[in-house]
Amino acid sequence: MDTPWRGCGTALVTPFTETGALDEDGVRRLARRQVEAGVHFLVPCGTTGESPTLAHAEKLRVVELVIAEAGGRVPVLAGAGGYDTRSTVALARELAALGADGLLSVTPYYNKPTQDGLYRHFRTIADSVDCPVVLYNVPSRTGCNIAPATLLRLAATGNIAGVKEASGDLVQMCEICRTAPDDFSVLSGDDAYTLALLALGGRGVISVVANEAPDVMAQLVEQAESGDFAAARALHERLLPLMQVNFIESNPIPVKAALETMGLAPARYRLPLSPASPASRERIAAVLDTLGMTASGSGRSAAERDETAGGS
């Protein structure tokens, strides 16, 4: 690939209106905040974006809005995954035609394919488009794991440019970083593993916590990539409580609750996701308050507060 995917990419939440419709102004505003904060790429319509509950047309619209807001300043890695290869190929082609710079494709969930099935699935998707494809390995959600040997077969072919590795298996991450081609980007799929993966040779992260703290997470990756692991570790330690509280309930329930507490976007979900419990909201607010990231704290500018008040 010309340029590996690297740095801090934000797995964007998808904001909704009071009626449950797509909040287009909210999509634009959140994407703009990310770019202005210095993240390196944007990832709409992934798990954090509640992609399973987005209609086909909504996915296209979200990606279209994010591409427009990015304005070529940062690349857009659009979510194009599913458990049916044919429909995933159709979506991938449409997203590529919209101008997505790359596609993030999750392992098929529920039907639990074999390693051969995974290889054929991803090859079929990659062969259907010209843009780079980054694989998303998250066994805790999908019920299947891309084995390192399968990943290496895929990395050696065509336009498969990287992997978002969220297996939680540090030894597997070591093996992938040790054996992957130099131009293959190994990205952390778990914020808390980012620093460790960068030390192993990973290229960055597709981050949930960057929704709340895009500038800090981008700096963490930049410092590690420059070899200043002491500075990166300090930022990791600072953000670790927020990384942890983001998963006290299923993602993206806590991060949306956090964004609401910060005054950035209402915490609205589509079933089967439901609002965070009062106890969880208290824990989230306590972490944000400690970090100075509540609506009245230093984590959000007056301009951001005013803009949100006039938006959704």
N, C-alpha and C positions, 0 to 999 in steps of 0.2 A: 504494500500500500504506500501511497505518496507520503502521508503523515499519520503515524499511529495515533489512535485516540489516547489522550493522556490528560493528566491534571484532574481538576474537580468538575465533574458533571453533576448537575442537580436533577434528581428524580422528581419532577414537578408534581405537586398536587393539582387536582382539577377542581376549581371552585364551581359551586352551583348556586342558583338563585333560590329564593324562598319557595318557589313552586317546583323546584327540582330540576329546572332546565339548566343547560350549560350557561355559565356566567362568562360571557365573552370579554367584557371589560375586565373582570377579575383575572382571566387568563393573561390578557395583555399586561396588566399591572404587575402581576407576580413575575412574569418573564422579564419585564423591563427591570425590575428590582434586581434580579439575578445578574443580568448583564452589567448593570451599573456597579454592582458589588464586586465584579471581577472574576466570576466563575468562568471556566474554560469551555464548557459546552452545556447544552440543555437537553434534557431527556423527558419529553412529554409522553403521556399515554403508556406508562409502565404500571407496575403494581401500585406504586404510591399515587398514581393518577387514576386509580380505580378503573383501569381499562376493561375488566370483565363486565362492568355495568354501562360502559359507553357504547352507544349504537355505532355502527360502521360510519355513518355520516358524521357523527360527533367526533370520532377519532380523526377523521380527515380535517374537520374544522379546527379542532384544537391544534393540530400540527401546522395547519395553514396560518393560524394566528401567531403561534410561537415563531415560525420562520419569519413572518413579517416583522415581529417585534425584535427578533435577533438582528435583522437587517444586515446579515453577513458579518456582523461583529464577532459572533461565536458560532460554531457549527451546531446543528440540531440532529440529535440521534433519536429517531422516532420509534416508539414501541410498535412492533409488528410481530406479535407472537400469538400462538393458539394451539389447540389440540387437533385441528383439522388442517392438514398440509395444503389442500387446495384453496381453502378460504384464506389461509395465511399468505399464500402466494398472491392472491388477488389484492389483499390489503397492502402487501409489500410493494407491489407494482404501482398502486395508486399513490402511496406515500412518496415513493421515489419520483413519480411524475410531478408531485407538488413541489419538489425541490429539497426534500430531506437530504442532509449530507450523509446520513448513514441510518441503519436500522438496527434496533435492539430486538432480538427474538428469543423469547423464553422457551425453555424445554416444554414439550407438550405435557399438560397436566391431566390428571384423571385416568387417561388410557395407558400410562406407564409403558412406553415402548422399550424395546431392547436397545442395546448399544448400536446394533446394525440399523434399527429403525430410526434412532436419533441421527445417525450419520446420513441416512437417506433423506430424512426430513430436512435437515439443515442444508444439505447440498442442493436439494430441490429449490429451497427458498433463495439461496445465494445465486444459483444459476439463473434465476428468473429476473434478477435486477443487476444493474451495473454499479450501484453504490456499495460501499463497505457494509458488511453485516457483523455485528457484535453479538455473540451468543450470551444468553443469561442462564446461569446454572444456579438454581435455588431449590434444592431437594426438599427442604422443609415445607414448601408450598406445592410442589409439583408431584412429589412421590417418586422422582427418578433423578439420577445423578449422571452427569456427563463424565465418564471415566477419563483420566488423563490421556490414555492411549487413543481414545476416540477423539478427544479434543485435538491431539497432535495430528491425526489424520485430516481433520477438518482445517486446521491451521495451515496445512501444506497445500491447500487447494484454493484457487481463485481469489475471491474477494472477501473471505472470512477473516476479519481484521483483528478480532480480539474476543475476550470473554469477560463478562461481569461475573465474578466468582463469589458466590454466596453460599458455599457448601458448609462453611463453618469448620472445615477440616484443614488445619494449618499444614499438616504434612502433604495433603493433596496440593495445596497452594505452592508449597516448596517444590514439589515435583513438576508442576506446570511451569513455574518460573525458570526452573533449571533446564527444561527441555524445549520450551517454546522457541520458535524462530525470533530473531532480534526485532523484526518489524511487527510482531504480534503483541497487542496490548493486553496485559493482564490487569484488570481493574477490580478493586474490592467492591463487593456488593453489600458489605456490612461496614458501617462507619467505624465501629470499634476496632476492626482489623486493618484499617487503612495504613496506619503507621507501620505495623508489622509487615504488611505486604509490600510496601514501598522499600523497606529494608531488604526484602528478599529479591527485589528486582521488578516489582510491579510498577505500573505506569500511572496509577491514580485510583479514583473512586467514582462510582455513581452513587451519590449521597442523598440520604433523607435529611440529615441534620442541616445540610446546606439550604434547605427551605427556610430555616429559621436564622442561620448564621452563615450566609454565603461567603462573606468576606473572610471570616476566620478559617473556614474549611479550605478555601482556596489558598490562603496563606500557609496553612499547615502542609498542604501538598507541595507548594512551591519551595518551602524551606527544606523539606525532606529531599526533594529532587536536587536541590543545590548542595546537599550534603550537610546541612545544618540540622542534625537530628536533635540536638539539645533544644533548639527553639521550637522545632516541630513537636517534640515531646511535651513541651510546656503547653502548647495549644491543645494537644490531644488530651492532656490531663484536665484542662479547663473545660473542654466540651464533653468529656466522658459522661458526666451526670445527665446531660441533655441527650446524648446518644442512647443512654440506657432508658431514660424515661420515655423516649419515643417508641419504645416497644413494650410498655407495660400492658397495653392492649394491642390488638392486631393493627398493623400498619395499613392505612394512614390515619387511624382514629386519633392517636395522640398528637401527631404532628399538626393535624388540622385544628385540634383543640389549642395547641400552642400558638398557632398563627392567629387564632381568634383572640387569645389572651394578649398577644402582642398588638392587636388592633389592625392586623394586616388582611384578614379574610374571615368571613363567618365560617364556623365549623358545621358545614352541611354535608351530608352523606347520602348515598343511595343504598337502599336495602340490598343485600342483607347486612351491610354495615350499619351500626347505630352509634349515637353519641357516646362519648366517654362517660364513665360513671363519675359521680361527684367526688369520690375519693381519688380517682385518677386525675381529675382536673385540678384538685388541690395539690397533688404531688407535682404535676406539670407546672403549675403557677409558682410553686415554691422554688423549683429549679430555675425557672426563668427569672424570678425576682433576685435570686442569688447572683445570677449572671448579668443583672441590669438590663434585661431584655423584655420587661413588661411594657405595656402601652405607654406608660409614663416614664419608663426608664431610658437609659442611654442606648439601648439596642435598636431604637427606631426614631427617625427624625420627625420633626414637626411637619415637614412637607409630606412625608408618608402618611402620617395620621390624618392630615387634612384631605389628602387625595382619597384615602379609603372611605372617609366619612362622606365624600361626595360620589362614591362609586356604588358598589352593590350594597 
